[in-house]
Amino acid sequence: MKKTFGILFISLLFVACKQKIQPADIAKINGYWEIEKVTFDKGEDKDYKMNESYDYFEIKASKGIRKKVMPQLDGTFLVNDTFENVAVRFADDKVFLEYETPYMKWSEELIALSAEELVLLNKEKKEYHYKRATPINILGDGKTTK
């Protein structure tokens, strides 16, 4: 019986400590994000050691874009004209990113957001864990990257 109450108390503590994302926090999404891992609904993780592409977000006033960009060895990013429109929606103490292309629409729940971490949950219950990406510069030419 004591274990049951202990587990219940700890569960409530975790629920109470969940980050509440405010509209002012949305600006933290802007920039380059590299996927670290995906957590599946059964609890297993798939880690990503190295990524060929990053996600780039640019959101202003709850609307913006997401693009896939490819980091280059000189610290720049290779981009194309393909992007997804993004709208931020707040509903029932939750935050959703609504994506739209000419071909489809979908949504992801914003679970966690900080200056260095981004966690998104899709409808298949997969959690995508991102870390803030930095440019790669392995050429050692002494030039700084932007």
Disulfide bonds with the S-S distance in Angstrom:
none
